[in-house]
Amino acid sequence: MAKEINRPTPVPTVGRRVTREVRVGSVGIGGTNPIRIQSMTTTDTMDVEATVAQTIRLVEAGCELVRITAPSQKEARQLETIKT
């Protein structure tokens, strides 16, 4: 007697919505661009080392866009340090 193979249920194809393109730097989002993988850091923005390390891990995992929170002017200024 042959053993039954469990196969995943096929996912139905869903059409894409018509959207306009927005650019983040050189990365196009929406329009006819491919679907982008993106995430957001969970580290304290003031902790440059941890934020950079988490950003690198996200990029290595395939993220094309990484968002870093800057809830105040202090964190916004810290983004310049993180950028370099």
N, C-alpha and C positions, 0 to 999 in steps of 0.2 A: 504494500500500500504506500503510495507516494505521500510524503509529508506536505501539508498545505503551507504555502509561503505567504506570510503577511506582507502585503504591499501597502505603501502609503496611499491614502485617498487622494486622487488628483485634485489640485486646486483649480477652480475655474479661472479662466483668463478674464481679467477686468480691463476694460479700455481706460486709457488715460484721459483726464480732463484737459480741455484746452486752457492753457494758462499763458501769461506773458513772462518773458525771461527777466530775471533779476540777476545782477552780477555781484559776487562777493570777491573782490580782487579780480583774479583771472578765471574764477570758477563760475560758470553759468548755472543758474538754478531755474527750473521751470521751462516753459516753452518746449522746444524739441530736444533739450539736453537730457542726458541719461539721469535716472534717479540717483541722487547723491546720498552717501552715508554720512551722517553727522551726529555729533554728540556734544555734551556740555561737561566741563570739569565740575567736580564736587569738592575740590580743595579750597582752602582759604586763599584768596587771590593775593594776600599779603605774603604768603609762603611761596616765594618764587621757585625754590628748588622742587617742592612737591607739585606745584602747578605745571612746571615744565616737564617733570617726569611723567605726570599723568597725561599730558598732551602728547608726548612722544609715544606712550603706550597706545593711546587712541589712534594715532596715525599708523602705527605698526599693525594695529588690528583692522585697518582699512578705512578709517574716517577720512573724508576729504575736507570736512569743515569741523573745526573744534571751537565751541563757544566758551568764553571765559567771562564770568560775571564781574561786574564793576558797579556795585550798588551806591558807591559814593565817590566823590572826587579823589579821595585817598587811594582807593582801589584803581580808579581810572589812571592815575599817575603811575601806579605800579605796572600797568600794562606795557608801558614803554620799556621797563626793565625786562619783563617777560619776553617781549618781542625781540630783544637783542640777545 
